[in-house]
Structures are given as C-alpha cells and as structure tokens.
Amino acid sequence: MKTKITILSILAGLSTLLLCSYKTGPGTHGCSANCHGNSASSSIALTLELDSAGVSVTHYVPGFTYSVKISGTNNSGSNLPYFGFQLGCIQGASAMTTPTNEGTWPIPLPASVHIASPTPGYFVVKMVEHNAPIIATTGTGGTGTTYVENINWTAPAAGTGTVSLWTALNAVNNDDHNSGDLWNKTHISIAEWSSVSGISNAGSGVVQLHTWPNPAMNILQVNAGTLPEGSYQLNVFSVNGQCRYRQEFEADGQPVQKSLDLSDWSPGLYLVEISNGTLQLQSTIVKQ
C-alpha cells in the first residue's frame, strides 16, 4: 500500500501555503517538500468548483452550505488507479504565510476522508484530506481515468469578504514507492454575496423583503410589505450577474406580494431585488 499520497506547496509571491500529507494524515507524519516530486504535472487536469444545487457559483451567501467539487483527469498515459487530495479555505484571494481559515466542513465526510488540524513546521491551515488511498472514480487508472471528490462546506459569517479554496490532487500507481506518482494543484476565489433581508428607510422604519419557500422548487413568493408609493422594479439576477427576470410595478400603499414561476429555471443561486433608485431590498434564494 502506498504510504505517502499527496504533497503540495502553493506559492503566491513570497507567501506560502504548504499542504503536506501522508496516507494517515499530516497530523501524524511529516514529509519533505519533494516526497512526490517538486513540480506539478499538467498531465493531471484539475478543476475546483463551488456548487449550489448542482450549479457552479462564484459567490457565496454567508452561512449557506455548498458542495466543493474536486475533479481530476489522468491524461498522462501512466497507470494511476488511486488518488489522494487536500482541500482548504482561507480568507482573501491569495496564499499567505499565516492564513486565516474560513468556513467549516460539516460532518459526515465521505469515506477515507478526514479533517486535519494545522501542525507547526509542516502545514499552516486546517484542511480536508484523504486518510487512505481513494480508488479512481471512473476508469482503471489509464488515460481518461477520473478522480472526483465532493466535500460540503458552510460559508463563513457576513462581512468575511472574498475567500479562496485551494486544492492538491495526487494520482498514484499504488506500488508502495513515490516514483511515478503525478500531482497537480489549483485554487479559486469566491466573493461574498451580501444577503440583505431588510433596509432602513427614513420615515417609515425597516422595510423587509421576504422570499419563500427557500430553497424553492417551482413557485417563489416575494413579499416586500408596504412600500412608499411610487414606481419600482423587481429584478432577479443569476450568479453570473445576468438579469433572469424583470417586472416594473407601482406601489399604491398596499402590501406588495409577487408570485414567480421558477419551474423552467436552472438550479442554483439567485438574487431577488426590489428597488426604486433610492430604496433597495435584496434577498438571496436557491432554486432546486
């Protein structure tokens, strides 16, 4: 059985985020910086995504739980039937010497996966990683073999700002030696998407935008309460900033309630907004 599975040193300028792992986890063992080779291999194609209801997103809503998807493909021609990985989340978009961990990794975790706490001298962040070799997701180890892992992550509190997810994946031949293994690394930045449930309006107290059910399947109810009289727009934006729905309406002193049909919308995260140029109400919803 392969003893050492994954190692990665991610560099950003003079700042370093060190990910170092053995089969039984970095909290148990240390390793040198080249135990699986000094250089990442582009022959292991690697992508990292933050998914909301199966849709890749680039923003997070504070406190929401997402799936972090690691996907690797063996394009090397070598026989690499097993893999290991490491995954961490830190504040900011860049690696740093003393990073701040952000978000949490809910239990339960997938099989052969555990959470490793930082160990001085070896790695500087809490991470999710393998604790035993993981068999390839598809294929038998040759070209086209894929390595996929999905880990749940709960976003940090409001006001945290941009965070970044970092991962390393090591495809291994399982020959009980380090030679022949190939690893790669990647990271993505995820911006905070403010979810404002109410906003102060001078002279009329707090006006709240309520949306339910959330998550929604087919029909979404939007209730803005009693708005000051005037012209308004109801907009719904996708995670990519595209306006998915727009409706102009007049507030006449009566409670504002709208019903939206989402049955043909793609699953994912949406921002619901009512505004008149001065007053702006927002709510974030998930379409399942």
C-alpha positions, 0 to 999 in steps of 0.5 A: 500500500502506498504510504505517502499520497499527496504533497503540495506547496502553493506559492503566491509571491513570497507567501506560502501555503504548504499542504503536506500529507501522508496516507494517515494524515499530516497530523501524524507524519511529516514529509519533505517538500519533494516526497512526490516530486517538486513540480506539478504535472499538467498531465493531471487536469484539475478543476475546483468548483463551488456548487449550489444545487448542482450549479457552479457559483462564484459567490457565496451567501454567508452561512449557506452550505455548498458542495466543493467539487474536486475533479481530476483527469489522468491524461498522462498515459501512466497507470494511476488507479488511486488518488489522494487530495487536500482541500482548504479555505482561507480568507482573501484571494491569495496564499499567505504565510499565516492564513486565516481559515474560513468556513467549516466542513460539516460532518459526515465526510465521505469515506477515507476522508478526514479533517486535519488540524494545522501542525507547526513546521509542516502545514499552516491551515486546517484542511480536508484530506484523504486518510487512505488511498481513494480508488479512481472514480471512473476508469482503471487508472489509464488515460481518461481515468477520473478522480472526483471528490465532493466535500460540503462546506458552510460559508463563513459569517457576513462581512468575511469578504472574498475567500479562496479554496485551494486544492492538491490532487495526487494520482498514484500507481499504488506500488508502495514507492513515490516514483511515478506518482503525478500531482497537480494543484489549483485554487479559486476565489469566491466573493461574498454575496451580501444577503440583505433581508431588510433596509432602513428607510427614513420615515417609515422604519425597516422595510423587509423583503421576504422570499419563500419557500427557500430553497424553492422548487417551482413557485417563489413568493416575494413579499416586500410589505408596504412600500412608499408609493411610487414606481419600482422594479423587481429584478432577479439576477443569476450568479453570473450577474445576468438579469433572469427576470424583470417586472416594473410595478407601482406601489399604491400603499398596499402590501406588495406580494409577487408570485414567480414561476421558477419551474423552467429555471436552472438550479442554483443561486439567485438574487431577488431585488426590489428597488426604486433608485433610492430604496433597495431590498435584496434577498438571496434564494436557491432554486432546486 
